[in-house]
């Protein structure tokens, strides 16, 4: 009997379907060896030798595997093909005391019968260079975590942690927040002209004055209104028409990074959710290995996709030669192929009964992306109109841009929306009918916080981390309370993140240096390729790191890092003044008489800062002054929370009843049931809008309905709560205002 050991029970179950009775497939349920949790587990004096143990949860599994090994003629280690998978195979070999002649190591990029049988024909030994690269990563992270974290406990607050990659990711998010806070908004204006010809309307925007372009911030409201009065009754001439057809190339297939970014944008998945769902799809045998930075596609997949394109779409959609994409990612060495469906014939609709909704949505995205990468480019007809009007003193130039799809190409498969605008039949030298002009006021907006997608993109850009580390890193900094998600699911740093990030940036520059971290990643790649030995890399890093740490223990005073702030509060236990401190979970009030009095309590929520907000709260209080608590009968009062004003019982904390205020935002009739109104709601995910006839009607929107309807499909237009962009609520439509 031949024993195949994989790391996942789902993977074991899938592989078992392809093999006969001569094979037995078992799961190790992940790692069977790890560093101990109770101590560092690295013998620094003995060339950084790791001291591996069998975790408690793995002991029964190891005992069972040892029994099965005794009855097996051959042991085949079939963990994943990346560094971590290689380390799992190595640990299994050592823990199960397997003899070299009894070990075979197989790898495959997809869990299909063809791939498994082919891998069994070409077994190899364990790649020690890849094992060493994984050991080096693990040792590096353990040294930083176990030496720097206690320093933070002593100098900042108990329970904090630091990490080689997590601290850099936190710094990125903190720096972005500082940029947002330092941003100063500027007002400017634009002038839009609406024209009508042959009963077709189109708009143009002022882009030049006297044939010279101007910066948008130069045009202020007063100047724009003056110009608007000058031009509203003038004649408008078509000065130039520029038409051309441009090609829009198909996107490359997914890498780990682009999969996480696209799933975040299109599906709203976090990086962690994307990888969790993709892992299941891989183990079921529906997609190839999802931790990769390669853009290669197998000849088998290219052949299948080309056959499907020609048969289902037609020869016009099939390129003469298969499309090849070059990997741009730094150190792309951990896998051999992009993320793709294992079989083109597994159309997304055919798997509806086999996959959960989230799995099907991600699979559809992967299938569409991989297949569309092999389809001809889309052809877009673009038209730009230069329109001129003259006054006694000036020439004002307007620009209108339009486009329509000439040939769908890859857009036939990939769900990318292209807004079309077609102009009436116009000629250069024609005068056109002006319907109206208007001045529109704008304000510059601060940069947006990182989403999972944009943070992964930034980490990849700087070479920080690798495909297998993006999602765990984001999850770690959220779990460790350095980062929280705002109402739009973007990444917002907590108070303690600023303190720790500034401390590390000042005193441990290498730990949070983008270049230094990227160079370490490159060293790990060189170890995996056999170009470097792992212990010297660790030694070079550790000697400087440890020496600096020892110096900082003596040099840094906690009071300098965490200065106490005065407050007007008095301790309700001893009467001493309360001071504001910052802890792991943010700022709090503590008695200044500590340790004699250990009273602490949370800070009160900030009051509305703007006069506009204060006015709004006053009006709401007046409007709801007669509302009684439906639980205890006390008066309900207006409070302001994370998501705005709400009603709370005045008898708090005896009664903790609260209610959403859902009648002061909009007045839009529900288009689904036509009975209820769309009102503001709040959930764990943030603000949304829904029919007040719930649960009879479950219509909901993740944006604020404006009351307008989409000109293309008649669905409601919604306003994005973060960007203020107005778009159609129907995702399949793609209309943007």
C-alpha positions as CSV (number, residue, x, y, z in Angstrom):
1,X,0.0,0.0,0.0
2,X,1.2,3.5,-0.8
3,X,0.4,6.3,1.7
4,X,-0.1,9.8,0.4
5,X,-0.1,12.5,3.1
6,X,-1.5,16.0,2.4
7,X,-2.2,18.8,4.8
8,X,-5.9,19.3,4.3
9,X,-8.7,16.7,4.8
10,X,-10.7,18.3,1.9
11,X,-7.7,17.9,-0.3
12,X,-7.3,14.2,0.9
13,X,-11.0,13.5,0.1
14,X,-10.7,15.0,-3.5
15,X,-7.5,13.1,-4.3
16,X,-8.9,9.8,-3.0
17,X,-11.5,10.0,-5.8
18,X,-8.8,9.7,-8.5
19,X,-6.8,6.8,-7.0
20,X,-7.4,3.1,-6.7
21,X,-7.2,0.7,-3.7
22,X,-3.4,0.6,-3.8
23,X,-3.4,4.1,-2.3
24,X,-4.5,5.5,1.0
25,X,-4.7,9.3,1.4
26,X,-4.4,10.9,4.8
27,X,-4.3,14.5,6.1
28,X,-1.7,16.0,8.5
29,X,-4.2,18.8,9.2
30,X,-1.4,21.4,8.6
31,X,1.9,21.5,10.4
32,X,2.9,18.7,12.7
33,X,5.9,20.7,14.0
34,X,6.1,24.3,15.2
35,X,8.0,26.6,17.5
36,X,6.8,26.5,21.1
37,X,4.4,29.3,22.2
38,X,5.7,29.6,25.7
39,X,9.3,30.6,24.8
40,X,11.3,31.8,21.8
41,X,12.3,28.3,20.8
42,X,15.5,29.4,18.9
43,X,19.0,28.5,20.1
44,X,20.7,31.8,19.2
45,X,24.1,30.6,20.5
46,X,23.8,27.5,18.4
47,X,23.6,29.2,15.0
48,X,19.9,30.1,15.4
49,X,18.8,26.5,15.5
50,X,15.0,26.2,15.8
51,X,13.6,24.0,18.6
52,X,10.6,22.4,17.1
53,X,7.9,20.6,19.1
54,X,4.8,18.7,18.2
55,X,1.8,21.0,19.1
56,X,-0.8,19.5,21.4
57,X,-3.4,19.5,18.6
58,X,-1.2,17.5,16.3
59,X,-0.1,14.7,18.8
60,X,-3.1,12.4,18.0
61,X,-2.7,13.0,14.3
62,X,1.0,12.1,14.5
63,X,0.3,8.9,16.5
64,X,-2.3,7.9,13.9
65,X,0.0,8.6,11.0
66,X,2.9,6.6,12.6
67,X,0.6,3.5,12.8
68,X,-0.4,3.9,9.1
69,X,3.2,4.4,8.0
70,X,4.2,1.0,9.5
71,X,1.7,-0.8,7.2
72,X,2.8,1.2,4.2
73,X,5.3,0.2,1.5
74,X,5.8,3.8,0.3
75,X,5.1,7.2,1.8
76,X,4.4,10.0,-0.6
77,X,4.4,13.6,0.8
78,X,2.0,15.7,-1.2
79,X,1.8,19.1,0.6
80,X,1.5,22.3,-1.3
81,X,4.3,23.3,-3.7
82,X,5.3,26.5,-2.0
83,X,7.9,27.0,0.8
84,X,5.5,26.3,3.6
85,X,4.3,23.1,1.9
86,X,7.9,22.0,1.5
87,X,8.5,22.7,5.2
88,X,5.4,20.6,6.1
89,X,6.8,17.7,4.1
90,X,10.2,18.0,5.8
91,X,8.6,18.1,9.2
92,X,6.5,15.0,8.4
93,X,9.6,13.1,7.2
94,X,11.5,14.0,10.5
95,X,8.6,13.4,12.9
96,X,7.4,10.2,11.3
97,X,11.1,9.1,11.1
98,X,10.8,8.2,7.5
99,X,13.8,6.6,5.7
100,X,15.0,8.4,2.6
101,X,14.4,5.4,0.4
102,X,10.8,5.3,1.6
103,X,10.0,9.0,0.9
104,X,8.7,10.4,-2.3
105,X,7.8,14.1,-2.7
106,X,5.2,15.1,-5.3
107,X,3.9,18.5,-6.2
108,X,1.0,19.6,-8.4
109,X,-0.6,22.9,-9.3
110,X,-4.1,21.7,-9.5
111,X,-6.1,18.8,-7.9
112,X,-7.3,17.0,-10.9
113,X,-6.9,13.3,-11.9
114,X,-4.6,14.1,-14.7
115,X,-2.3,16.3,-12.5
116,X,-2.2,13.8,-9.7
117,X,-1.4,10.8,-11.9
118,X,1.3,12.9,-13.7
119,X,2.9,14.0,-10.5
120,X,3.1,10.4,-9.3
121,X,5.2,9.6,-12.4
122,X,7.7,12.3,-11.4
123,X,8.4,12.2,-7.7
124,X,11.4,14.1,-6.3
125,X,13.1,14.5,-2.9
126,X,12.5,17.3,-0.4
127,X,13.9,20.6,-1.6
128,X,16.1,21.7,1.4
129,X,16.7,25.2,0.0
130,X,12.9,25.9,0.1
131,X,12.7,24.4,3.6
132,X,15.6,26.7,4.7
133,X,13.9,29.7,3.2
134,X,10.7,28.9,5.2
135,X,12.8,28.3,8.3
136,X,14.6,31.6,7.9
137,X,11.2,33.5,7.5
138,X,9.9,31.7,10.6
139,X,13.1,32.4,12.7
140,X,13.2,36.1,11.6
141,X,9.6,36.7,12.5
142,X,10.1,34.9,15.9
143,X,13.2,36.9,16.8
144,X,11.4,40.2,16.0
145,X,8.2,39.2,17.7
146,X,9.7,37.7,20.8
147,X,12.3,40.4,21.5
148,X,10.5,43.6,20.3
149,X,7.1,42.8,21.7
150,X,8.3,42.7,25.4
151,X,10.0,46.0,24.7
152,X,6.6,47.5,23.7
153,X,5.0,46.0,26.8
154,X,7.5,47.8,29.0
155,X,7.7,51.1,27.2
156,X,4.2,51.5,25.8
157,X,1.4,49.1,27.0
158,X,1.0,45.4,27.9
159,X,-0.3,43.0,25.2
160,X,1.2,44.8,22.2
161,X,3.0,43.0,19.5
162,X,5.5,43.8,16.7
163,X,6.3,41.9,13.6
164,X,8.7,42.1,10.6
165,X,5.9,42.6,8.1
166,X,2.9,43.6,10.2
167,X,4.7,46.6,11.6
168,X,5.5,47.9,8.1
169,X,1.8,47.4,7.0
170,X,0.7,49.3,10.1
171,X,3.1,52.1,9.3
172,X,1.6,52.3,5.8
173,X,-1.9,52.7,7.2
174,X,-0.7,55.3,9.8
175,X,1.1,57.4,7.2
176,X,-2.0,57.4,5.0
177,X,-4.1,58.6,8.0
178,X,-1.6,61.4,8.7
179,X,-1.8,62.4,5.1
180,X,-5.6,62.5,5.4
181,X,-5.5,64.6,8.6
182,X,-3.0,67.0,7.1
183,X,-5.1,67.5,3.9
184,X,-6.5,71.0,3.4
185,X,-9.5,71.1,1.1
186,X,-9.7,73.7,-1.7
187,X,-12.8,74.9,-3.4
188,X,-13.0,75.3,-7.2
189,X,-15.6,75.4,-9.8
190,X,-16.4,74.1,-13.3
191,X,-18.6,75.3,-16.1
192,X,-20.7,72.7,-17.9
193,X,-22.6,73.4,-21.1
194,X,-25.6,71.3,-22.2
195,X,-26.2,71.1,-25.9
196,X,-29.1,69.6,-28.0
197,X,-29.0,68.6,-31.6
198,X,-31.5,66.3,-33.4
199,X,-33.2,65.7,-30.1
200,X,-30.0,64.3,-28.6
201,X,-28.4,66.0,-25.6
202,X,-24.8,66.0,-24.6
203,X,-22.6,67.9,-22.2
204,X,-19.2,69.6,-22.5
205,X,-16.9,71.2,-19.9
206,X,-14.9,74.4,-20.1
207,X,-11.3,73.2,-20.5
208,X,-9.5,76.2,-22.1
209,X,-9.6,80.0,-22.0
210,X,-8.2,81.8,-25.1
211,X,-6.9,78.4,-26.3
212,X,-4.8,77.9,-23.1
213,X,-5.4,75.1,-20.6
214,X,-5.8,76.0,-16.9
215,X,-5.5,74.2,-13.7
216,X,-8.9,73.2,-12.3
217,X,-8.1,75.0,-9.0
218,X,-7.6,78.3,-10.8
219,X,-11.3,78.5,-11.6
220,X,-13.0,79.8,-8.5
221,X,-16.8,80.3,-8.1
222,X,-16.8,84.1,-8.6
223,X,-14.7,83.9,-11.7
224,X,-16.8,81.0,-13.1
225,X,-20.1,82.8,-12.5
226,X,-18.7,85.9,-14.3
227,X,-17.7,83.8,-17.3
228,X,-21.1,82.0,-17.2
229,X,-22.9,85.3,-17.6
230,X,-20.7,86.2,-20.5
231,X,-21.3,83.0,-22.5
232,X,-24.9,82.0,-21.8
233,X,-26.2,83.8,-24.9
234,X,-23.3,83.3,-27.3
235,X,-23.1,81.1,-30.4
236,X,-21.2,77.8,-30.1
237,X,-19.1,76.5,-33.0
238,X,-17.8,72.9,-33.6
239,X,-14.2,73.8,-34.0
240,X,-12.7,70.3,-34.2
241,X,-13.9,66.7,-34.3
242,X,-11.4,64.0,-33.5
243,X,-12.5,60.4,-34.1
244,X,-10.4,57.2,-33.6
245,X,-10.8,53.6,-32.8
246,X,-8.6,52.4,-29.8
247,X,-7.9,48.9,-28.6
248,X,-8.6,47.9,-25.1
249,X,-6.4,44.9,-24.2
250,X,-7.7,42.0,-22.2
251,X,-6.5,41.8,-18.6
252,X,-3.9,39.3,-17.4
253,X,-5.0,36.2,-15.5
254,X,-5.0,36.4,-11.7
255,X,-2.1,36.3,-9.3
256,X,-2.7,36.1,-5.6
257,X,-2.4,39.9,-5.3
258,X,-4.6,40.8,-8.3
259,X,-7.2,38.1,-7.2
260,X,-7.4,39.7,-3.7
261,X,-7.6,43.2,-5.2
262,X,-10.3,42.4,-7.7
263,X,-12.4,40.3,-5.3
264,X,-12.3,43.3,-2.9
265,X,-13.5,45.7,-5.6
266,X,-16.0,43.5,-7.4
267,X,-17.3,41.3,-4.6
268,X,-16.5,43.3,-1.4
269,X,-14.4,40.4,-0.1
270,X,-11.6,41.0,2.4
271,X,-8.2,39.5,1.6
272,X,-8.7,36.9,4.3
273,X,-12.2,35.9,2.9
274,X,-10.8,35.7,-0.6
275,X,-8.0,33.3,0.3
276,X,-10.3,31.2,2.5
277,X,-12.9,30.8,-0.3
278,X,-10.1,30.2,-2.9
279,X,-8.5,27.5,-0.7
280,X,-11.8,25.6,-0.7
281,X,-12.1,25.9,-4.5
282,X,-8.5,24.6,-4.9
283,X,-9.1,21.7,-2.5
284,X,-12.4,20.8,-4.4
285,X,-10.3,20.6,-7.6
286,X,-12.0,23.6,-9.4
287,X,-9.1,26.1,-9.5
288,X,-5.3,25.9,-9.6
289,X,-3.1,26.8,-6.6
290,X,-4.0,30.3,-5.4
291,X,-0.7,31.4,-3.8
292,X,1.2,32.5,-6.8
293,X,2.8,35.5,-8.5
294,X,3.2,33.9,-11.9
295,X,1.1,34.8,-15.0
296,X,1.8,31.6,-16.9
297,X,-1.0,29.5,-18.2
298,X,-0.6,25.8,-19.1
299,X,-0.8,24.7,-22.7
300,X,-3.8,22.5,-21.7
301,X,-5.8,25.5,-20.4
302,X,-4.9,27.7,-23.4
303,X,-6.0,24.9,-25.8
304,X,-9.3,24.4,-23.9
305,X,-10.0,28.2,-23.7
306,X,-9.3,28.8,-27.4
307,X,-11.6,25.9,-28.3
308,X,-14.4,27.4,-26.1
309,X,-13.8,30.9,-27.5
310,X,-14.1,29.8,-31.1
311,X,-17.1,27.6,-30.5
312,X,-19.1,29.8,-28.1
313,X,-18.1,33.3,-29.2
314,X,-16.9,32.9,-32.7
315,X,-13.6,33.2,-34.7
316,X,-13.6,37.0,-34.4
317,X,-13.0,36.7,-30.7
318,X,-10.0,34.3,-31.1
319,X,-6.5,35.8,-31.4
320,X,-4.2,34.3,-34.1
321,X,-1.8,33.2,-31.3
322,X,-2.3,32.6,-27.6
323,X,-1.7,35.6,-25.4
324,X,1.3,35.5,-23.1
325,X,1.8,37.7,-20.1
326,X,5.0,38.6,-18.3
327,X,5.2,38.7,-14.5
328,X,6.2,42.2,-13.2
329,X,6.2,41.2,-9.5
330,X,9.5,41.3,-7.6
331,X,10.9,37.8,-6.9
332,X,8.1,35.9,-8.6
333,X,9.3,32.4,-7.8
334,X,6.9,30.6,-5.6
335,X,4.6,29.0,-8.2
336,X,4.5,28.1,-11.8
337,X,1.1,29.2,-13.0
338,X,-1.6,31.9,-12.6
339,X,-4.8,31.3,-10.7
340,X,-7.3,29.7,-13.2
341,X,-10.1,27.1,-13.5
342,X,-8.8,23.6,-13.8
343,X,-11.3,22.9,-16.6
344,X,-12.7,25.5,-18.9
345,X,-15.7,23.1,-19.3
346,X,-16.6,23.8,-15.7
347,X,-18.7,26.8,-16.6
348,X,-19.8,28.8,-13.5
349,X,-23.5,28.2,-14.1
350,X,-22.9,24.5,-14.2
351,X,-21.5,24.5,-10.6
352,X,-24.4,26.3,-8.9
353,X,-25.6,23.2,-7.2
354,X,-22.1,22.2,-6.0
355,X,-20.8,25.5,-4.6
356,X,-21.9,27.9,-1.9
357,X,-22.9,31.4,-3.1
358,X,-19.6,33.0,-2.1
359,X,-17.6,30.2,-3.6
360,X,-19.6,30.5,-6.9
361,X,-19.1,34.2,-7.0
362,X,-15.3,33.9,-6.6
363,X,-15.1,31.0,-9.0
364,X,-17.0,33.0,-11.7
365,X,-14.6,35.8,-11.3
366,X,-11.6,33.5,-11.7
367,X,-13.1,31.7,-14.7
368,X,-14.1,35.0,-16.4
369,X,-10.6,36.5,-15.8
370,X,-8.6,33.5,-17.1
371,X,-10.7,32.9,-20.2
372,X,-11.1,36.6,-21.1
373,X,-7.2,36.9,-21.0
374,X,-7.2,34.8,-24.1
375,X,-9.8,36.8,-26.0
376,X,-9.1,39.5,-28.6
377,X,-8.9,43.1,-27.5
378,X,-12.1,45.2,-27.4
379,X,-12.4,48.0,-30.0
380,X,-13.7,51.3,-28.8
381,X,-14.8,54.2,-31.0
382,X,-13.8,57.5,-29.3
383,X,-14.9,60.9,-30.3
384,X,-13.8,64.2,-28.9
385,X,-15.5,67.5,-29.7
386,X,-13.8,70.9,-29.3
387,X,-16.5,73.6,-29.1
388,X,-15.7,77.3,-29.1
389,X,-17.6,80.4,-28.2
390,X,-16.3,84.0,-28.4
391,X,-17.1,87.1,-26.4
392,X,-15.8,90.6,-27.1
393,X,-12.7,89.9,-25.0
394,X,-12.2,86.2,-24.8
395,X,-12.4,82.8,-26.4
396,X,-13.9,80.0,-24.3
397,X,-13.2,76.4,-25.3
398,X,-15.3,73.4,-24.3
399,X,-14.5,69.7,-24.6
400,X,-17.0,66.8,-24.9
401,X,-15.8,63.2,-25.0
402,X,-17.9,60.3,-26.2
403,X,-17.3,56.6,-26.9
404,X,-19.1,53.5,-28.0
405,X,-18.1,49.9,-28.3
406,X,-17.2,48.9,-31.9
407,X,-16.3,45.3,-31.0
408,X,-16.8,43.7,-27.5
409,X,-13.8,41.4,-27.6
410,X,-12.9,40.3,-24.1
411,X,-15.7,42.4,-22.6
412,X,-18.0,39.7,-23.8
413,X,-16.8,37.6,-20.9
414,X,-15.1,39.9,-18.4
415,X,-17.7,42.0,-16.3
416,X,-16.1,45.4,-16.9
417,X,-18.6,48.1,-17.6
418,X,-17.9,50.7,-20.3
419,X,-20.1,53.8,-20.3
420,X,-21.2,54.7,-23.8
421,X,-22.0,58.2,-25.1
422,X,-22.9,58.7,-28.8
423,X,-23.0,62.2,-30.3
424,X,-25.6,63.3,-32.9
425,X,-24.4,63.7,-36.5
426,X,-22.1,66.8,-36.3
427,X,-19.6,68.4,-38.7
428,X,-16.7,70.8,-38.1
429,X,-17.8,74.3,-38.7
430,X,-21.4,73.7,-37.6
431,X,-23.0,75.9,-34.9
432,X,-24.9,73.9,-32.3
433,X,-27.8,74.7,-30.0
434,X,-27.0,75.6,-26.4
435,X,-29.6,74.5,-24.0
436,X,-28.0,75.9,-20.8
437,X,-24.8,76.4,-18.9
438,X,-24.2,76.0,-15.2
439,X,-21.5,76.5,-12.7
440,X,-20.8,73.5,-10.5
441,X,-18.9,73.9,-7.2
442,X,-16.4,71.3,-6.1
443,X,-14.0,70.7,-3.3
444,X,-10.8,68.7,-3.4
445,X,-11.1,65.5,-1.3
446,X,-8.4,63.9,0.9
447,X,-6.9,60.6,-0.2
448,X,-9.0,57.6,0.7
449,X,-7.9,55.2,3.4
450,X,-6.5,51.9,2.3
451,X,-8.9,49.1,1.4
452,X,-7.7,45.5,1.5
453,X,-7.1,45.8,-2.3
454,X,-5.1,49.1,-2.2
455,X,-3.0,47.9,0.8
456,X,-2.1,44.7,-1.0
457,X,-1.2,46.6,-4.1
458,X,1.0,49.0,-2.1
459,X,2.7,46.1,-0.3
460,X,3.3,44.3,-3.6
461,X,4.7,47.5,-5.1
462,X,7.3,47.8,-2.4
463,X,8.1,44.1,-2.4
464,X,6.9,43.7,1.2
465,X,5.6,40.2,1.9
466,X,4.8,37.5,-0.7
467,X,1.5,36.0,-2.0
468,X,1.1,33.8,1.1
469,X,1.5,36.7,3.6
470,X,-0.8,39.5,2.3
471,X,-4.0,38.2,3.8
472,X,-2.5,36.9,7.2
473,X,-0.8,40.3,7.6
474,X,-4.0,42.3,7.3
475,X,-5.8,39.9,9.6
476,X,-3.0,40.1,12.2
477,X,-3.0,43.9,12.4
478,X,-6.8,44.0,12.8
479,X,-6.7,41.2,15.5
480,X,-3.9,43.0,17.4
481,X,-6.0,46.2,17.5
482,X,-3.7,48.3,15.4
483,X,-6.3,48.7,12.7
484,X,-10.1,48.7,12.6
485,X,-12.5,48.9,9.7
486,X,-14.4,52.1,9.2
487,X,-18.0,52.4,8.0
488,X,-16.8,51.7,4.4
489,X,-14.7,48.7,5.4
490,X,-11.5,50.6,4.9
491,X,-8.5,50.3,7.2
492,X,-8.3,52.9,9.9
493,X,-5.4,53.0,12.5
494,X,-6.3,53.1,16.2
495,X,-4.7,55.5,18.7
496,X,-2.2,52.9,19.8
497,X,-1.1,52.3,16.2
498,X,0.1,55.9,15.9
499,X,2.2,55.5,19.2
500,X,3.8,52.2,18.2
501,X,4.4,53.2,14.6
502,X,6.1,56.5,15.5
503,X,8.2,54.7,18.1
504,X,9.4,52.1,15.7
505,X,10.0,54.7,12.9
506,X,12.2,56.7,15.2
507,X,14.1,54.0,17.1
508,X,13.9,50.9,15.0
509,X,14.1,52.3,11.5
510,X,15.0,49.0,9.8
511,X,12.0,47.1,11.1
512,X,9.6,49.5,9.4
513,X,11.8,50.5,6.4
514,X,10.2,49.5,3.1
515,X,13.5,48.9,1.4
516,X,15.0,47.0,4.3
517,X,12.0,44.7,4.5
518,X,11.9,44.2,0.8
519,X,15.6,43.3,0.8
520,X,15.0,40.7,3.4
521,X,12.3,39.2,1.2
522,X,14.8,39.1,-1.6
523,X,17.3,37.3,0.7
524,X,14.6,34.7,1.4
525,X,14.1,34.2,-2.3
526,X,17.9,33.7,-2.7
527,X,17.9,31.1,0.0
528,X,15.0,29.3,-1.7
529,X,17.1,29.3,-4.9
530,X,20.2,28.0,-3.2
531,X,22.1,31.2,-3.7
532,X,22.5,32.0,0.0
533,X,22.6,30.1,3.3
534,X,20.0,31.0,5.8
535,X,22.0,31.3,9.1
536,X,24.3,34.0,7.9
537,X,21.3,36.1,6.7
538,X,19.7,35.7,10.1
539,X,23.0,36.5,11.9
540,X,23.6,39.7,9.9
541,X,20.1,40.9,10.8
542,X,20.0,39.9,14.4
543,X,23.3,41.3,15.6
544,X,22.4,44.9,14.6
545,X,18.8,44.5,15.7
546,X,19.6,43.0,19.2
547,X,22.3,45.6,19.9
548,X,20.0,48.5,19.0
549,X,17.3,46.9,21.2
550,X,19.5,46.7,24.2
551,X,20.5,50.4,23.8
552,X,16.8,51.5,23.5
553,X,15.9,49.7,26.7
554,X,18.2,52.1,28.5
555,X,17.6,55.2,26.4
556,X,13.8,55.4,26.1
557,X,11.5,56.5,28.9
558,X,7.9,55.4,28.9
559,X,6.7,58.9,29.9
560,X,8.4,60.4,26.8
561,X,6.4,58.0,24.5
562,X,3.1,58.0,26.4
563,X,2.7,61.5,27.9
564,X,-0.3,61.8,30.1
565,X,-3.0,64.3,29.2
566,X,-4.9,66.4,31.7
567,X,-8.7,66.2,31.9
568,X,-11.4,68.1,33.8
569,X,-12.8,64.9,35.3
570,X,-12.5,64.0,39.0
571,X,-12.3,60.5,40.2
572,X,-15.7,59.3,41.5
573,X,-14.0,57.1,44.1
574,X,-11.3,59.3,45.7
575,X,-11.9,62.8,44.2
576,X,-8.4,63.0,42.7
577,X,-7.9,64.4,39.2
578,X,-8.4,61.9,36.3
579,X,-5.7,61.9,33.6
580,X,-6.0,60.6,30.0
581,X,-3.8,57.6,29.1
582,X,-3.4,55.6,26.0
583,X,-3.5,51.8,26.3
584,X,-3.7,48.9,23.9
585,X,-7.4,49.5,23.2
586,X,-7.1,53.3,22.9
587,X,-7.4,56.3,25.2
588,X,-9.0,56.0,28.7
589,X,-9.3,57.9,32.0
590,X,-7.2,56.8,35.0
591,X,-7.0,58.2,38.5
592,X,-3.9,60.3,39.1
593,X,-3.7,58.8,42.6
594,X,-2.6,55.4,41.3
595,X,-1.5,53.0,42.8
596,X,-3.5,54.1,45.9
597,X,-6.6,54.4,43.7
598,X,-6.9,52.2,40.6
599,X,-10.1,53.6,39.2
600,X,-10.2,53.8,35.4
601,X,-13.1,54.4,32.9
602,X,-13.7,55.1,29.2
603,X,-13.6,58.5,27.6
604,X,-17.0,60.0,26.7
605,X,-17.8,60.1,23.0
606,X,-16.7,63.3,21.3
607,X,-19.5,65.8,20.8
608,X,-20.4,66.9,17.3
609,X,-17.6,69.3,16.2
610,X,-19.2,71.4,13.6
611,X,-22.0,74.0,14.1
612,X,-23.9,72.2,11.3
613,X,-23.8,68.9,13.3
614,X,-24.8,70.7,16.5
615,X,-27.8,72.3,14.7
616,X,-28.8,69.0,13.3
617,X,-28.8,67.3,16.8
618,X,-30.9,70.2,18.2
619,X,-33.4,69.8,15.5
620,X,-33.6,66.1,16.0
621,X,-34.0,66.5,19.7
622,X,-36.9,68.9,19.1
623,X,-38.5,66.6,16.6
624,X,-38.3,63.5,18.8
625,X,-38.9,65.3,22.2
626,X,-42.1,63.3,22.8
627,X,-40.7,59.9,22.0
628,X,-40.9,57.4,24.9
629,X,-38.9,54.3,25.4
630,X,-41.0,51.3,24.4
631,X,-39.2,49.2,27.1
632,X,-39.4,51.3,30.3
633,X,-41.4,54.4,29.4
634,X,-38.6,57.0,29.9
635,X,-37.9,59.8,27.5
636,X,-35.7,58.9,24.5
637,X,-32.8,61.4,23.8
638,X,-30.5,62.0,20.9
639,X,-27.0,60.6,21.1
640,X,-24.2,60.7,18.5
641,X,-22.3,57.5,17.8
642,X,-19.9,56.2,15.2
643,X,-22.6,56.2,12.4
644,X,-24.3,59.5,13.4
645,X,-27.3,60.4,15.6
646,X,-29.5,57.8,17.2
647,X,-32.2,57.6,19.9
648,X,-31.2,56.2,23.3
649,X,-33.1,55.7,26.5
650,X,-32.5,58.5,29.1
651,X,-32.5,55.8,31.9
652,X,-29.2,54.3,30.7
653,X,-27.5,52.2,32.1
654,X,-30.6,50.8,33.8
655,X,-32.2,50.6,30.3
656,X,-30.0,50.2,27.3
657,X,-32.7,50.5,24.6
658,X,-31.6,52.3,21.4
659,X,-33.2,53.0,18.1
660,X,-32.1,54.2,14.7
661,X,-33.3,57.5,13.4
662,X,-34.5,56.6,10.0
663,X,-36.9,59.3,9.0
664,X,-34.7,62.4,8.5
665,X,-32.4,61.5,5.7
666,X,-34.4,60.9,2.5
667,X,-37.9,60.5,1.2
668,X,-37.7,57.9,-1.5
669,X,-40.5,55.3,-2.2
670,X,-39.4,51.7,-2.4
671,X,-39.4,50.7,-6.1
672,X,-39.8,47.0,-5.2
673,X,-42.9,46.8,-2.9
674,X,-44.1,50.4,-3.8
675,X,-45.5,50.7,-0.2
676,X,-42.6,51.4,2.1
677,X,-40.1,54.2,2.1
678,X,-36.3,53.8,1.8
679,X,-34.7,54.8,5.2
680,X,-31.3,54.9,6.7
681,X,-30.2,51.8,8.7
682,X,-27.1,50.7,10.6
683,X,-25.5,47.3,10.8
684,X,-22.1,45.9,11.8
685,X,-20.9,46.6,8.3
686,X,-21.9,50.2,8.5
687,X,-24.6,52.5,7.1
688,X,-27.0,51.2,4.5
689,X,-30.5,52.1,3.2
690,X,-33.5,49.8,3.1
691,X,-37.2,49.6,2.8
692,X,-39.0,50.3,6.1
693,X,-41.5,47.5,5.3
694,X,-38.8,44.9,6.3
695,X,-39.2,41.9,6.7
696,X,-42.1,42.0,4.2
697,X,-39.8,43.7,1.8
698,X,-36.0,43.1,1.9
699,X,-34.9,45.7,-0.7
700,X,-31.6,47.4,0.4
701,X,-28.8,49.6,-1.0
702,X,-25.2,50.1,0.1
703,X,-25.4,53.8,-0.9
704,X,-27.8,56.7,-0.4
705,X,-30.7,56.7,-3.0
706,X,-31.0,60.2,-4.6
707,X,-34.6,59.7,-5.8
708,X,-33.5,59.8,-9.4
709,X,-33.8,56.9,-11.7
710,X,-31.2,55.4,-14.0
711,X,-31.8,56.5,-17.7
712,X,-30.6,53.1,-18.9
713,X,-32.4,50.6,-16.7
714,X,-34.8,52.6,-14.5
715,X,-33.2,51.4,-11.2
716,X,-32.6,54.0,-8.4
717,X,-29.5,56.1,-8.6
718,X,-27.4,55.9,-5.4
719,X,-24.7,58.1,-3.9
720,X,-21.5,56.4,-2.7
721,X,-21.1,57.3,1.0
722,X,-17.4,57.6,0.7
723,X,-16.7,59.1,-2.7
724,X,-20.1,60.9,-3.3
725,X,-20.0,59.3,-6.7
726,X,-23.5,58.8,-8.2
727,X,-24.2,55.5,-9.9
728,X,-26.9,53.0,-10.8
729,X,-27.9,50.7,-7.9
730,X,-28.1,47.8,-10.4
731,X,-24.6,46.3,-10.5
732,X,-25.3,44.8,-13.9
733,X,-26.0,48.2,-15.4
734,X,-22.8,50.1,-14.7
735,X,-24.3,53.6,-15.3
736,X,-22.4,56.5,-13.6
737,X,-23.7,60.0,-13.4
